[in-house]
Amino acid sequence: MANWIKSKSKLNLLIDAVMFVALALMAGLGFLIKWVLVPGFVRNEKYGSDVELGFLGLDRHEWGSVHLWVSISFLVLILLHIVLHWQMIDCIFRKMVSGKAARLVIAVVIGLLVLFFAVGPLLISPDVVPNTVSHEHHKKGIQKKVPASTPPNPGDAISQEQERDTKKVFPEQKGNPEHEDHAHDLDIAGYMTLAEVAAKYEIPVSMLAGEFNISPASYDENVGRLKRQYGFSMDELKEAVVDLKSKKIK
């Protein structure tokens, strides 16, 4: 009996230690996702466009999955902790709440709350809202980075000459189908899969993958990971999409 109690105490101590480490890890992963691997427009304002943030080969979405599994492990440890300390918990609960009916009501309410917070999110239908906020932040970020130029003086001969040269180099492209698609105008994000990019711009995913020798098994991998694995940039991917679309039109 004494050995069993001693072994149980050691197990309790081990579980408590692992729970404390898991709790610290959950907090640290939250800090990493929130303030280090920043999302979308914040990342573009801080580091510039065409970059993907990662740590130890994983991006913020993949670290979010790690955070989820650590949280699930922590819940399992909590349940095990409650089971091992049930007698003590029951004794304290009886002293705090004397009535049997009151204890039953409190226990049922706590159980329902646990089920609601643990399982409820899986039953929620998300609100689908047009993504206009991120575009506004992106525009603001561009406006912050590009300084406003001084308007040219109409009477200045040098300014007029520069304007004429600019028109020669960048002629008007309205109505010209060859210039309808520009690589920098494509909306491709690092979290999108290669198959999603191909479907969005109506090109065969096999042809897009062939531009970078990407295997068919990686069609459902996100672009951010494929960039690191196959060594291409977001600009190169966009250029490939534009080229394939122009070939398809022809």
C-alpha positions as CSV (number, residue, x, y, z in Angstrom):
1,M,0.0,0.0,0.0
2,A,2.8,2.4,0.9
3,N,4.6,1.6,-2.4
4,W,1.4,2.2,-4.4
5,I,0.9,5.6,-2.7
6,K,4.5,6.5,-3.3
7,S,4.2,5.5,-7.0
8,K,1.0,7.5,-7.3
9,S,2.7,10.6,-5.8
10,K,5.5,10.3,-8.3
11,L,3.0,10.0,-11.2
12,N,1.1,13.0,-9.9
13,L,4.4,15.0,-9.7
14,L,5.3,13.9,-13.3
15,I,1.9,14.9,-14.7
16,D,2.0,18.3,-12.9
17,A,5.5,19.0,-14.3
18,V,4.5,18.0,-17.9
19,M,1.3,20.1,-17.5
20,F,3.4,23.1,-16.5
21,V,5.7,22.7,-19.5
22,A,2.8,22.2,-21.8
23,L,1.1,25.4,-20.5
24,A,4.3,27.4,-21.0
25,L,4.6,25.9,-24.5
26,M,1.1,26.9,-25.4
27,A,1.7,30.5,-24.3
28,G,5.0,30.6,-26.2
29,L,3.4,29.3,-29.4
30,G,0.7,32.0,-29.0
31,F,3.3,34.7,-28.7
32,L,5.1,33.3,-31.8
33,I,2.0,33.2,-33.9
34,K,0.7,36.6,-32.7
35,W,3.8,38.8,-32.7
36,V,6.6,37.1,-34.6
37,L,5.0,35.2,-37.5
38,V,2.7,38.1,-38.2
39,P,-0.1,37.8,-40.8
40,G,-0.7,39.3,-44.2
41,F,-0.7,43.1,-44.3
42,V,1.4,43.4,-41.1
43,R,4.1,41.2,-42.7
44,N,4.1,43.2,-45.9
45,E,4.4,46.5,-44.1
46,K,7.3,45.2,-41.9
47,Y,9.3,43.1,-44.3
48,G,8.1,44.0,-47.8
49,S,6.1,42.0,-50.3
50,D,6.9,38.5,-51.6
51,V,8.1,37.1,-48.3
52,E,6.9,34.2,-46.2
53,L,7.7,34.1,-42.5
54,G,8.7,30.8,-40.9
55,F,10.5,29.2,-37.9
56,L,12.2,25.8,-38.0
57,G,10.7,25.2,-41.4
58,L,7.1,25.8,-40.4
59,D,4.9,28.8,-41.2
60,R,2.4,30.5,-38.9
61,H,-0.5,28.2,-40.0
62,E,1.6,25.1,-39.3
63,W,2.6,26.4,-35.9
64,G,-1.1,27.0,-35.3
65,S,-1.6,23.2,-35.8
66,V,1.2,22.5,-33.4
67,H,-0.5,24.9,-30.9
68,L,-3.7,22.9,-31.3
69,W,-2.1,19.5,-30.6
70,V,-0.3,20.9,-27.6
71,S,-3.6,22.3,-26.3
72,I,-5.3,18.9,-26.8
73,S,-2.4,17.2,-24.9
74,F,-2.9,19.7,-22.1
75,L,-6.6,18.8,-21.9
76,V,-5.8,15.1,-21.7
77,L,-3.3,15.8,-18.9
78,I,-5.9,17.9,-17.0
79,L,-8.4,15.0,-17.2
80,L,-5.8,12.6,-16.0
81,H,-4.9,15.0,-13.2
82,I,-8.6,15.2,-12.1
83,V,-8.9,11.4,-12.2
84,L,-5.9,10.9,-10.0
85,H,-7.0,13.6,-7.5
86,W,-10.7,12.8,-7.6
87,Q,-11.0,11.8,-4.0
88,M,-9.4,15.1,-2.9
89,I,-11.6,17.1,-5.3
90,D,-14.8,15.3,-4.2
91,C,-13.9,15.9,-0.5
92,I,-13.3,19.6,-1.0
93,F,-16.4,19.9,-3.2
94,R,-18.6,18.3,-0.5
95,K,-17.2,20.7,2.1
96,M,-17.8,23.8,-0.1
97,V,-21.3,22.8,-1.2
98,S,-23.3,21.0,1.5
99,G,-26.5,20.2,-0.5
100,K,-26.6,17.2,-2.8
101,A,-28.9,18.9,-5.3
102,A,-26.7,22.0,-5.4
103,R,-23.6,19.8,-6.1
104,L,-25.4,18.1,-8.9
105,V,-26.5,21.3,-10.5
106,I,-23.0,22.8,-10.3
107,A,-21.5,19.6,-11.7
108,V,-23.9,19.6,-14.6
109,V,-23.3,23.3,-15.4
110,I,-19.5,22.8,-15.4
111,G,-19.8,19.7,-17.6
112,L,-22.0,21.6,-20.1
113,L,-19.7,24.5,-20.2
114,V,-16.7,22.2,-20.8
115,L,-18.6,20.5,-23.7
116,F,-19.7,23.8,-25.1
117,F,-16.2,25.4,-25.2
118,A,-14.4,22.2,-26.4
119,V,-16.9,20.9,-29.0
120,G,-19.0,24.0,-29.8
121,P,-16.5,25.6,-32.2
122,L,-16.7,22.5,-34.4
123,L,-20.5,23.2,-34.9
124,I,-20.1,26.9,-35.8
125,S,-20.7,28.1,-39.3
126,P,-18.3,31.0,-40.0
127,D,-19.5,34.4,-41.2
128,V,-18.3,34.9,-44.8
129,V,-17.4,38.6,-45.2
130,P,-15.6,40.2,-48.3
131,N,-12.0,40.7,-47.5
132,T,-11.8,44.5,-47.9
133,V,-9.9,45.4,-44.7
134,S,-6.7,43.6,-45.6
135,H,-6.7,45.4,-49.0
136,E,-7.1,48.7,-47.4
137,H,-4.2,48.0,-45.0
138,H,-2.1,46.8,-48.0
139,K,-2.8,50.0,-49.8
140,K,-1.9,52.1,-46.8
141,G,1.3,50.1,-46.4
142,I,2.2,50.9,-50.0
143,Q,1.4,54.6,-49.6
144,K,3.7,54.7,-46.5
145,K,6.6,53.1,-48.3
146,V,6.4,55.1,-51.5
147,P,7.2,58.8,-50.8
148,A,5.0,61.4,-52.6
149,S,6.9,62.9,-55.5
150,T,6.9,66.7,-56.1
151,P,4.4,67.6,-58.9
152,P,6.3,68.7,-62.0
153,N,6.2,72.4,-63.0
154,P,4.3,72.6,-66.3
155,G,6.6,75.4,-67.3
156,D,9.7,73.4,-66.6
157,A,11.2,72.2,-69.9
158,I,13.1,69.4,-68.1
159,S,9.9,68.0,-66.6
160,Q,8.1,68.2,-69.9
161,E,10.9,66.2,-71.5
162,Q,10.8,63.6,-68.8
163,E,7.1,63.2,-69.2
164,R,7.5,62.7,-73.0
165,D,10.2,60.1,-72.3
166,T,8.0,58.3,-69.8
167,K,5.2,58.0,-72.3
168,K,7.6,56.6,-74.9
169,V,8.8,53.9,-72.5
170,F,5.4,53.1,-71.0
171,P,2.8,53.5,-73.7
172,E,-0.9,53.3,-73.0
173,Q,-2.0,49.7,-72.9
174,K,-5.8,50.1,-72.8
175,G,-7.6,47.6,-75.0
176,N,-4.4,45.6,-75.6
177,P,-5.1,42.0,-74.6
178,E,-1.4,41.2,-74.2
179,H,-1.3,43.5,-71.2
180,E,-4.5,42.7,-69.5
181,D,-2.8,40.4,-66.9
182,H,0.2,41.7,-65.0
183,A,2.1,39.5,-62.7
184,H,2.2,42.0,-59.8
185,D,-1.6,42.3,-60.0
186,L,-2.3,38.6,-59.3
187,D,-3.7,37.8,-55.9
188,I,-1.6,34.8,-54.8
189,A,-1.0,34.2,-51.1
190,G,1.6,31.8,-49.5
191,Y,-1.1,29.8,-47.7
192,M,-2.9,28.9,-51.0
193,T,-2.1,25.5,-52.5
194,L,-0.8,25.1,-56.0
195,A,-4.1,23.5,-57.1
196,E,-6.0,26.4,-55.7
197,V,-3.8,28.9,-57.7
198,A,-4.3,26.9,-60.9
199,A,-8.1,26.7,-60.4
200,K,-8.3,30.4,-59.5
201,Y,-6.7,31.5,-62.8
202,E,-8.1,28.6,-64.9
203,I,-4.9,26.9,-65.9
204,P,-3.9,23.2,-65.7
205,V,-2.2,22.5,-62.4
206,S,0.1,20.0,-64.2
207,M,1.4,22.7,-66.5
208,L,1.9,25.2,-63.6
209,A,3.7,22.5,-61.6
210,G,5.8,21.6,-64.6
211,E,7.3,25.1,-64.7
212,F,9.1,24.4,-61.5
213,N,9.4,20.6,-61.7
214,I,6.9,20.1,-58.8
215,S,5.7,16.5,-58.3
216,P,2.0,15.7,-58.5
217,A,2.1,14.7,-54.9
218,S,2.7,18.3,-53.9
219,Y,-0.3,19.8,-55.7
220,D,-2.1,20.3,-52.4
221,E,0.9,21.8,-50.6
222,N,0.8,25.5,-49.8
223,V,2.8,27.8,-52.0
224,G,4.9,29.1,-49.1
225,R,6.3,25.7,-48.4
226,L,6.8,24.9,-52.1
227,K,8.8,28.1,-52.6
228,R,11.3,26.9,-50.0
229,Q,11.3,23.4,-51.2
230,Y,11.7,24.1,-55.0
231,G,13.6,27.4,-54.8
232,F,11.3,29.8,-56.7
233,S,9.9,33.2,-55.8
234,M,6.4,34.5,-55.7
235,D,7.2,36.8,-58.6
236,E,8.4,33.8,-60.7
237,L,5.2,31.9,-59.8
238,K,3.0,34.9,-60.9
239,E,5.0,35.2,-64.1
240,A,4.4,31.5,-64.9
241,V,0.7,32.0,-64.3
242,V,0.6,35.0,-66.7
243,D,2.6,33.0,-69.3
244,L,0.3,30.0,-69.1
245,K,-2.8,32.1,-69.3
246,S,-1.5,33.9,-72.4
247,K,-0.7,30.5,-74.0
248,K,-4.2,29.3,-73.2
249,I,-5.8,32.4,-74.7
250,K,-3.7,31.9,-77.9
